[in-house]
């Protein structure tokens, strides 16, 4: 949609990736600081407080939403990230149709959610073990303030994913 701010047109979108209700506002860069100041002043009596990227990423992780560059990318098929249901393969001009229909191949890792013990959050590229066997790699992790313990997402072998068992982070 669109709106206006101080005489300029802005674009308003619901394209956020945190899983929370909210909007993204697109404004010419030279007016961004002015809009920020106005929004924070208007929201202060209502309890509005700014948050940073780490807070947004934690919300995304708590909602189990994949992010490009972490759980999504050119080498990851949607079905591996639990998103196979959102791909419409019967469009006439679908460029990647054949690759999607062929699938990622046997043994391709799949995305899982993890709960860790203690207070230390796993970070991207941490190894995931099942016993002594290396079975995957963390893609995102954070201490969840909502849940009170560390959570993560990781790509692991499909055999281990099917076990629904305890995995260890290293």
C-alpha positions in Angstrom: 0.0 0.0 0.0 1.0 3.6 0.2 0.7 6.4 2.6 2.2 9.8 3.2 4.5 11.4 5.7 5.3 15.1 5.9 4.2 15.7 2.3 6.0 12.7 0.7 4.5 9.5 -0.5 5.8 6.3 1.3 5.3 2.7 0.6 3.8 0.5 3.4 4.3 -3.2 3.2 3.6 -6.3 5.4 6.8 -8.0 4.2 8.6 -8.5 7.6 10.2 -11.8 8.4 9.8 -12.0 12.2 6.4 -13.6 12.4 5.0 -10.6 14.3 2.3 -8.2 13.0 4.0 -5.2 11.7 4.8 -3.0 8.7 7.9 -2.0 6.8 8.0 1.6 5.6 9.9 2.6 2.5 10.8 6.3 2.3 13.5 8.3 0.4 16.8 7.9 2.3 17.1 11.7 2.9 13.8 11.6 4.9 14.4 8.4 6.8 15.8 10.0 9.9 12.9 12.5 10.1 10.4 9.6 9.8 12.3 7.6 12.5 12.2 10.5 14.9 8.5 11.1 14.3 7.6 7.4 14.8 9.6 7.0 18.0 8.1 10.3 19.4 4.5 9.2 18.5 5.0 5.7 19.9 6.8 6.6 23.1 3.5 7.3 25.2 2.3 3.9 24.0 5.4 2.0 25.2 7.1 1.8 21.8 10.8 1.0 22.1 13.2 0.6 19.2 14.8 -2.8 18.7 17.8 -3.9 16.7 18.5 -6.7 14.2 19.3 -9.2 16.9 15.8 -8.8 18.4 14.2 -9.2 15.0 16.3 -12.3 14.3 15.4 -13.8 17.6 11.6 -13.3 16.8 12.2 -14.9 13.4 13.9 -17.9 15.0 11.3 -18.3 17.7 8.6 -18.4 14.9 10.7 -21.0 13.0 10.9 -18.8 9.9 13.9 -19.5 7.6 16.0 -16.6 6.3 17.9 -16.3 3.0 21.6 -16.8 3.6 21.0 -19.0 6.6 18.2 -21.6 6.0 17.5 -20.6 2.4 19.8 -20.1 -0.5 20.7 -21.2 -4.0 21.9 -24.6 -2.9 18.9 -25.4 -0.7 15.7 -26.6 -2.1 12.4 -25.4 -0.5 11.5 -29.0 0.6 14.7 -29.2 2.6 13.7 -26.1 4.6 10.2 -27.3 5.2 8.7 -25.0 2.5 7.8 -27.6 -0.2 4.1 -26.8 0.3 4.5 -23.2 -0.8 6.1 -23.9 -4.2 3.5 -24.0 -7.1 5.0 -26.2 -9.8 2.2 -26.0 -12.3 2.9 -22.4 -13.4 3.7 -22.3 -17.2 6.8 -20.2 -16.8 8.4 -21.7 -13.7 12.2 -21.6 -14.4 13.2 -24.1 -11.7 10.4 -26.5 -12.2 12.4 -29.5 -13.3 14.9 -29.1 -10.4 12.1 -28.8 -7.9 10.3 -31.8 -9.2 13.5 -33.9 -9.2 14.1 -33.0 -5.6 17.3 -32.5 -3.7 18.4 -36.1 -3.9 18.8 -38.9 -1.4 20.6 -37.9 1.8 20.1 -34.2 1.3 20.1 -32.5 4.7 16.8 -31.2 6.2 16.1 -28.2 8.5 15.2 -29.0 12.1 14.6 -26.9 15.2 16.8 -27.5 18.2 16.5 -26.7 21.9 19.7 -26.4 23.8 20.5 -26.8 27.5 22.1 -24.1 29.6 22.3 -20.5 28.6 24.8 -20.6 25.7 23.2 -20.2 22.2 24.5 -22.1 19.3 25.6 -20.0 16.4 25.7 -20.4 12.6 28.2 -23.1 11.5 28.4 -24.9 14.9 28.6 -28.6 14.3 25.7 -30.9 15.3 26.4 -34.4 16.6 24.4 -37.5 17.3 26.6 -39.4 19.7 30.1 -39.2 18.1 28.8 -38.8 14.6 28.8 -35.4 12.9 25.2 -35.1 11.5 24.8 -31.5 10.6 25.4 -27.8 11.0 23.6 -25.0 12.8 22.2 -22.2 10.5 20.8 -19.8 13.2 20.7 -19.7 16.9 19.8 -17.4 19.8 18.9 -17.4 23.5 15.1 -17.2 23.4 13.8 -14.7 25.9 10.3 -15.9 25.3 11.1 -19.6 26.1 14.0 -19.0 28.5 16.5 -21.3 26.8 18.6 -21.4 23.7 17.1 -22.4 20.4 18.5 -23.0 17.0 17.8 -24.2 13.5 20.2 -26.7 11.8 20.5 -28.8 8.7 20.9 -32.4 9.6 20.9 -35.7 7.7 17.4 -36.9 7.0 18.0 -40.2 8.9 18.8 -38.3 12.1 15.9 -35.9 11.6 13.5 -38.9 11.4 14.7 -40.2 14.8 13.4 -37.1 16.7 16.2 -37.6 19.2 18.6 -35.5 21.2 21.4 -33.9 19.3 24.5 -32.3 20.8 26.0 -29.0 19.7 29.8 -28.4 19.5 
